């Protein structure tokens, strides 16, 4: 990190330090206040960016990267996965039913509502989890949560929601608030041999380089999922991104769809409410 980068990071740390205690000060969980403070932090840090620009991740950070993204969108690297997902989505299971039978509005244009808090189960349900539950309920084996088939299916479902604002609900249920709060705590907790938190990279240092990678802002980071990453040479899901991040900071990744990751997805999605779905996405 250069001296200028270090100064920027220090300033961001101070700003974040001012943000987090303000949220905790009342001693209560207030997701609406969190969301307002979270979005204000990023729009203040990057005043030239429109709110909806943040869903483009590192490509929103400077003009050259944005130009790369525009050129990439002419022949998007996720297109093969999108086509595969569309075909898979409409192909009947062995019992004759399809994914459409498992979801509201037959699964079209609903990505912005996931994850949601299931009051019967008392836990967060992600789109990836719901898809595998749909498969198992219809006698099919679950897919891997991290890539390939799951990425293709979620790519197609995200594409049918493109442009729709993220709209995550937190019901008036203490268990939902607890799940949200645990997701928030996971986001800010340092771990791994590098002693990094999610916030270390995605709040303190978006736009900065870590090795060859330009760090994405946390705001809108899940709106583009699933994504094609050049370093993966393929598609990956939200589960893959979470486990990869833990590995990169030399921590021990959790199992995909563990409660902690589902709560983290709930928190990060909620604070990006109002930003458009842009998935499937592509990243350097």
Secondary structure, DSSP 8 states (H G I E B T S, - for coil): --HHHHHHHHHHHHHHHHHHHHHHTTSS--HHHHHHHHHHHHHHHTTTS-GGGGGGGGGGSSHHHHHHHHHHGGG-TTHHHHHHHHHHHHS--TTS--GGGGSGGGGSS-GGG-SEEETTTTEEE-HHHHHHHHHHHTT-----SSSTHHHHHHHHHHHTTTT-B------S-HHHHHHHHHHHHHHH--BTTTTB-HHHHHTT-TTSEETTEE---STTTTTT-SEEETTTTEEE-HHHHHHHHHHHTT-----TT-HHHHHHHHHHHHTTTTSB---SEEE-
